[in-house]
Amino acid sequence: MEHTNTDHTNTGSTSFALLGLGDMGTALARAWLAAGHRPTVWNRTPGRAEALAADGAVIAETAAAAVAGSDLVVVCLLDDASVREVLADADLAGKDLVDLTTGTPGEARARAAWAGERGARFLDGGIMAVPPMIGVEGSGAHVLYSGSRALFEEHRATLAVPAGTVYVGEDPGFAALHDVALLSAMTGMFAGVAHAFALVRDEDVALKDFAPMLAGWLTAMAGYADRIADQLDSGDYTRGVTSNLAMMVRGNATLLRTAEEQRVSPELLTPFMDLMKRRLDDGHPDEGTTGVVDLLAR
């Protein structure tokens, strides 16, 4: 992986178009405009594009016209089907297409092949930010990119204006894969946070005091990811284990009894606990939870 920081300086003269001005697309456009770029913009609802004209954006009447006048074409649309529809009448020959539309690895690979058949280079992107983070120095916003390395290198200064850039490989599906993997982990964390607040909220507990305690604990546990990676790479799931599976499965009973006492459903926890118990029953008491990864593979 290669990282670059957000760059707010206009260092290139490449003409580029931005198709799609939803909340994220508009945030991207405003970041580029603030940095002195003049992108050509298009949106299915013209009013969104017109709102950017005062800041220097060039408005295209059609997506095909925006593409025709640009070397670099950035799309940030609703879904993969929208990308195909919007670009159906555009001549992509010789163009560089960057797709920031959220999708799956398979969709990104298919879109890369589709673009190649039309004579375009392709780069897929996964935006790891919400719109208010775009163009804000130090916000941590970044975009994961995969696909044409040459395209990425040629346009990285432009791409780095709204958010930092992280190149994750030539496989065009890798940006979406990393994106969804990270979002999946976030979803699991949200589930744990929701359960924790459900346990304490009806007690005489100041939630504003509990929140930083919870955040600090989750931060302290973040090293768990490094340990799992090391165990998966080595094949030794007992490596570095301090709390083994046998002990954790016994401890889960306390978590479940507490949920029952607090009249809180354990449904956010039990799927993972069930997998832990399966792995233990398969004869792996000295491992941590890494073996659950094996159980998830189909």
C-alpha atoms as one frame of an Amber mdcrd trajectory, in Angstrom:
protein
   0.000   0.000   0.000   1.173   3.486  -0.798  -0.139   6.529   1.017  -0.111
  10.199   0.110  -1.434  13.067   2.170  -4.212  15.406   1.099  -2.825  18.032
  -1.289  -4.664  21.357  -1.517  -2.471  22.850  -4.262  -3.371  22.828  -7.935
  -0.250  21.201  -9.386  -1.619  19.888 -12.684  -3.361  21.148 -15.793  -5.300
  17.976 -16.589  -8.852  18.671 -17.691 -11.250  16.544 -15.713 -14.925  15.931
 -15.274 -16.928  14.959 -12.216 -20.166  13.102 -12.853 -22.559  12.890  -9.919
 -23.227  15.646  -7.409 -24.899  13.978  -4.502 -23.627  14.880  -1.044 -20.271
  13.179  -1.624 -19.871  14.361  -5.203 -20.624  17.943  -4.190 -18.078  17.735
  -1.361 -15.457  16.486  -3.824 -16.288  19.258  -6.276 -16.043  21.959  -3.633
 -12.670  20.650  -2.460 -11.278  20.764  -5.992 -12.722  24.230  -6.601 -11.265
  25.543  -3.330  -7.857  24.293  -4.466  -8.065  26.213  -7.736  -9.177  23.440
 -10.083 -12.015  24.036 -12.552 -13.690  20.666 -13.068 -16.443  20.147 -15.574
 -19.442  18.908 -13.607 -22.617  17.105 -14.549 -25.568  15.888 -12.527 -28.866
  14.337 -13.498 -30.576  17.141 -11.553 -29.073  20.314 -13.109 -29.649  22.512
 -10.072 -26.878  20.839  -8.139 -24.386  21.615 -10.885 -25.550  25.209 -11.257
 -24.876  25.829  -7.563 -21.169  25.202  -8.222 -20.841  27.509 -11.231 -20.266
  30.596  -9.088 -17.179  28.936  -7.639 -15.712  28.234 -11.058 -17.122  24.885
 -12.093 -17.854  24.342 -15.781 -21.311  22.864 -16.332 -21.873  20.231 -18.983
 -25.359  19.684 -20.386 -24.820  15.939 -20.734 -22.523  13.328 -19.267 -21.235
  12.530 -22.749 -20.286  16.180 -23.282 -18.458  16.270 -19.944 -16.480  13.184
 -20.930 -15.687  14.497 -24.412 -13.942  17.584 -23.044 -11.930  15.837 -20.337
  -8.844  13.658 -20.024  -9.811  12.390 -16.575 -13.380  11.360 -15.752 -14.386
  10.858 -12.109 -17.770   9.284 -11.401 -19.459   9.303  -8.000 -22.939   7.919
  -8.550 -25.615   5.941  -6.742 -24.542   2.452  -7.788 -22.770   0.443 -10.474
 -25.871   0.291 -12.669 -25.949   4.098 -12.649 -22.366   4.225 -13.913 -23.229
   2.033 -16.890 -26.344   4.079 -17.628 -24.696   7.500 -17.330 -21.714   6.535
 -19.505 -23.713   4.573 -22.074 -23.463   7.296 -24.750 -19.997   8.573 -23.817
 -16.908   7.962 -25.939 -14.353   6.642 -23.459 -11.571   5.957 -25.949  -8.323
   7.386 -24.587  -9.957   8.531 -21.354  -8.952   7.817 -17.764 -11.961   6.660
 -15.744 -11.949   6.817 -11.939 -15.004   5.239 -10.343 -15.697   6.400  -6.783
 -19.123   4.764  -6.708 -19.568   2.335  -3.823 -19.739  -1.243  -5.067 -18.450
  -4.782  -4.716 -15.085  -6.190  -5.826 -16.822  -8.138  -8.583 -18.564  -5.030
  -9.881 -15.260  -3.132  -9.958 -13.555  -5.917 -11.923 -16.418  -6.071 -14.393
 -16.413  -2.274 -14.764 -12.652  -2.326 -15.393 -13.128  -4.856 -18.200 -16.044
  -2.798 -19.562 -13.895   0.357 -19.582 -10.999  -1.471 -21.215 -13.239  -2.675
 -24.026 -14.076   0.976 -24.675 -10.447   2.063 -24.759 -10.226   3.620 -21.301
  -7.863   3.083 -18.407  -9.679   2.359 -15.142  -9.154   3.032 -11.460 -11.654
   2.083  -8.773 -11.911   3.998  -5.519 -13.379   3.396  -2.086 -13.985   6.608
  -0.129 -13.194   6.141   3.561 -14.918   9.292   4.771 -18.245  11.057   5.081
 -18.841  14.285   3.099 -17.977  16.742   5.929 -14.474  15.205   6.103 -13.690
  15.824   2.426 -11.189  18.610   1.794 -10.533  19.100   5.506  -6.874  18.891
   6.462  -6.258  16.388   9.254  -9.720  14.841   9.050  -8.309  11.423   8.227
 -10.330  11.217   5.011  -8.729   9.001   2.403  -9.638   7.085  -0.712  -8.506
   3.537  -1.445  -7.546   3.089  -5.105  -6.946  -0.015  -7.213  -6.542  -0.721
 -10.883  -4.268   1.020 -13.370  -1.066   1.972 -11.583  -0.096   4.266 -14.462
  -3.395   6.140 -14.204  -2.992   6.528 -10.455   0.552   7.880 -10.733  -0.355
  10.296 -13.514  -3.312  11.807 -11.655  -2.385  11.284  -8.009  -1.823  15.023
  -7.349  -5.349  15.793  -8.556  -6.870  12.823  -6.743  -5.129  13.791  -3.495
  -6.816  17.197  -3.276 -10.126  16.144  -1.643  -8.668  13.340   0.493  -5.527
  11.342   1.066  -4.821   8.513  -1.349  -3.951   4.879  -0.639  -3.088   2.629
  -3.587  -3.870  -1.012  -2.768  -2.987  -2.848  -5.963  -3.425  -3.516  -9.678
  -6.454  -5.756  -9.141  -9.356  -3.339  -9.759 -11.460  -5.145  -7.146  -9.062
  -4.511  -4.273 -10.260  -0.995  -3.378 -13.836  -2.232  -2.958 -12.619  -5.320
  -1.117 -10.636  -3.259   1.395 -13.487  -0.754   1.671 -16.108  -3.392   2.464
 -13.785  -5.280   4.819 -13.164  -2.110   6.825 -16.846  -1.179   6.829 -17.737
  -4.710   7.948 -15.388  -4.388  10.916 -16.947  -1.023  11.712 -20.410  -2.577
  11.616 -19.348  -5.207  14.128 -17.941  -2.494  16.375 -21.199  -0.545  16.137
 -23.047  -3.686  17.230 -20.857  -4.009  20.320 -21.265  -0.327  21.164 -25.041
  -0.584  20.841 -25.112  -3.604  23.183 -22.891  -1.835  25.725 -25.168   1.215
  25.874 -28.242  -1.001  26.092 -26.759  -2.607  29.222 -26.081   0.626  31.081
 -28.621   3.188  29.922 -31.391   2.352  32.407 -29.037   2.449  35.387 -27.703
   5.457  37.282 -24.823   5.733  34.834 -23.853   9.020  33.187 -23.723   8.096
  29.530 -21.505  11.069  28.719 -18.953   9.650  31.171 -19.378   6.092  29.961
 -18.797   7.025  26.303 -15.084   8.002  26.638 -14.516   4.946  28.829 -15.959
   2.778  26.063 -13.969   4.553  23.341 -10.752   4.162  25.319 -11.374   0.453
  25.825 -12.023  -0.120  22.120  -8.855   1.803  21.263  -6.863  -0.337  23.687
  -8.210  -3.480  22.014  -7.273  -2.329  18.496  -4.028  -4.337  18.610  -6.240
  -7.426  18.286  -6.183  -6.892  14.505  -2.380  -7.125  14.366  -2.434 -10.326
  16.408  -4.986 -11.977  14.114  -2.964 -11.008  11.031   0.183 -12.507  12.565
  -1.598 -15.746  13.485  -3.221 -16.106  10.057   0.113 -15.499   8.317   1.955
 -17.979  10.545  -0.789 -20.605  10.659  -0.282 -20.841  14.428  -3.508 -19.677
  16.060  -2.077 -20.133  19.559   0.751 -17.676  18.904   0.758 -14.804  21.415
  -2.570 -15.843  22.959  -3.169 -14.434  26.441  -6.886 -15.206  26.739  -7.596
 -18.596  25.214 -10.810 -19.764  23.637 -11.735 -22.081  26.516 -11.557 -19.180
  28.961 -13.429 -16.777  26.678 -16.276 -19.212  26.023 -16.698 -19.647  29.793
 -16.669 -15.870  30.146 -19.382 -15.505  27.533 -21.815 -17.082  29.983 -21.325
 -14.095  32.289 -22.002 -11.684  29.427 -25.223 -13.514  28.615 -26.402 -13.668
  32.241 -25.757  -9.958  32.609 -27.770  -9.221  29.471 -30.627 -11.268  30.907
 -30.461  -9.408  34.232 -30.501  -6.065  32.410 -33.363  -7.237  30.184 -31.256
  -6.712  27.058 -31.426  -8.997  24.044 -28.077 -10.749  23.350 -28.847 -11.061
  19.621 -25.960  -8.811  18.600 -23.467 -11.024  20.450 -24.705 -14.584  20.115
 -23.736 -15.227  16.453 -20.072 -14.635  17.252 -20.322 -16.490  20.543 -21.841
 -19.481  18.747 -18.881 -19.578  16.363 -16.457 -19.407  19.280 -18.219 -22.376
  20.888 -18.082 -24.341  17.616 -14.349 -23.769  17.328 -13.836 -24.839  20.938
 -15.928 -27.963  20.420 -13.772 -28.770  17.380 -10.835 -29.148  19.775  -9.006
 -25.779  19.848  -9.078 -24.662  23.506  -5.665 -22.964  23.407  -6.370 -20.694
  20.458  -7.748 -17.178  20.548 -10.638 -16.280  18.259  -8.681 -16.409  14.987
 -10.098 -19.842  14.134 -13.492 -18.229  13.655 -12.093 -16.873  10.365 -11.785
 -20.464   9.139 -15.393 -21.196  10.101 -16.608 -18.270   8.018 -14.999 -19.517
   4.803 -17.490 -21.241   2.487
